[in-house]
């Protein structure tokens, strides 16, 4: 009797996502699908992960009015104008950069949305619903030198 075993394969891709404003919902589904196609994986899982605490990854519908509703909801949940201890640079002493900006709202909004999404791979395709798309959500406004620096990691694990 012969047993055929396939080895599990892992592919990791880095995606740079430019943004212009906050909150901004940036559809990255096509780029992720291209990574999946290039991997040759037919069955497994795919993880999309933001390497930032002020940008999130979500699966949602790409409908313009709904995206505006999400922006309004995020502002109601954690307004830019609300007071945040994180923004008190006279008191805060940890995790500071020379060009630190007040972004307590961005961190609070991220807490609601999250850092990653996991998607099943079936027959070489992401098993997304009819209207589901993958978004990187910019929450921090991306000022100055930060433009274009958002890093999203896509990891694909499975069998060819």
C-alpha positions in Angstrom: 0.0 0.0 0.0 1.4 3.4 -0.9 0.4 6.6 0.9 0.6 9.9 -0.9 1.2 12.9 1.4 1.3 16.5 0.4 3.4 19.0 2.3 1.8 22.0 3.8 3.1 25.2 2.2 3.4 28.7 3.6 3.6 31.9 1.6 4.0 35.4 3.1 3.5 38.6 1.2 4.0 42.2 2.3 1.6 44.7 0.9 2.2 48.5 1.2 -1.1 50.4 1.3 -1.1 54.2 0.7 -3.8 56.3 2.3 -5.0 59.9 2.2 -7.4 60.5 5.0 -9.1 58.9 8.0 -11.2 57.1 8.4 -10.5 55.6 5.0 -11.7 52.2 3.8 -9.2 50.9 1.2 -10.3 47.8 -0.7 -7.3 45.4 -1.0 -9.3 42.3 -2.1 -7.8 42.1 -5.6 -4.2 42.4 -4.4 -4.8 39.6 -1.9 -6.5 37.5 -4.6 -3.4 38.0 -6.8 -1.1 36.7 -3.9 -3.4 33.7 -3.5 -3.3 32.9 -7.2 0.5 33.2 -7.3 0.9 30.9 -4.3 -0.8 28.0 -6.1 -2.5 27.0 -2.8 -5.9 25.2 -3.5 -7.0 24.4 0.0 -6.1 26.1 3.3 -6.4 29.5 5.0 -5.4 33.0 4.3 -4.7 35.6 7.0 -4.6 39.4 6.3 -2.9 41.3 9.2 -2.2 45.0 9.8 1.2 45.7 11.4 -0.2 48.9 12.9 -2.3 49.8 16.0 -4.0 52.6 14.1 -5.1 50.8 10.9 -7.4 47.8 10.9 -8.4 44.9 8.6 -12.1 44.2 8.1 -14.3 42.3 5.7 -17.3 44.3 4.6 -19.4 45.3 1.6 -17.9 47.9 -0.7 -21.0 50.1 -1.0 -20.3 53.8 -0.9 -23.2 54.9 1.3 -22.5 52.0 3.8 -18.8 53.0 4.0 -19.9 56.6 4.9 -22.2 55.1 7.6 -19.1 53.2 8.9 -17.1 56.4 9.1 -19.9 58.1 11.0 -20.2 55.2 13.4 -16.4 55.3 14.1 -16.6 59.0 14.8 -19.5 58.4 17.2 -17.7 55.6 18.9 -14.5 57.5 19.4 -14.5 61.1 18.3 -11.3 62.9 17.3 -12.4 65.8 19.5 -12.9 63.7 22.7 -10.2 63.9 25.4 -7.7 61.0 25.5 -5.0 60.5 28.1 -2.8 59.0 25.3 -2.8 62.5 23.8 -1.5 64.3 26.9 2.2 64.6 25.9 3.0 66.4 29.2 2.2 63.2 31.1 2.7 60.4 28.7 6.3 59.0 28.7 6.2 55.7 26.8 6.1 54.8 23.1 6.8 58.3 21.9 8.2 59.5 18.6 9.8 62.8 17.9 6.9 63.8 15.6 4.1 62.3 17.8 0.6 63.4 16.9 -2.5 63.1 19.1 -4.2 59.9 17.9 -5.9 58.4 20.9 -9.1 58.2 18.9 -7.4 56.0 16.2 -6.2 53.5 18.8 -9.7 53.3 20.3 -11.3 52.8 16.9 -8.8 50.1 16.1 -9.8 48.3 19.3 -13.4 48.0 17.9 -12.3 46.9 14.4 -9.2 44.6 15.0 -5.9 43.7 13.3 -6.7 40.8 11.1 -9.1 38.6 9.2 -8.9 34.9 8.4 -10.4 33.5 5.2 -10.8 29.9 4.1 -9.3 28.9 0.7 -11.4 26.4 -1.2 -10.5 25.2 -4.7 -7.9 28.0 -5.0 -10.2 30.8 -4.2 -11.0 32.9 -1.1 -14.4 31.7 0.2 -15.8 35.2 0.5 -19.6 35.9 0.3 -21.1 37.6 -2.7 -20.6 41.2 -1.5 -17.6 40.6 0.9 -14.4 42.6 0.3 -11.3 42.9 2.3 -10.4 46.5 3.6 -7.5 48.1 5.2 -9.0 50.8 7.3 -6.9 53.9 7.9 -7.7 55.4 11.2 -4.9 57.9 11.8 -4.9 60.3 8.9 -1.4 59.5 7.6 0.4 62.8 8.0 3.6 63.8 6.2 6.3 61.1 5.9 3.8 58.3 6.9 1.9 58.5 3.6 2.2 55.1 1.9 3.9 53.4 4.8 1.1 51.1 6.0 2.2 47.5 6.0 -0.2 44.6 5.6 1.0 41.1 5.9 -0.8 38.4 3.9 0.0 34.8 4.9 -1.3 31.8 3.0 -1.1 28.3 4.5 -2.3 25.2 2.7 -1.9 22.5 0.1 -1.4 23.0 -3.6 
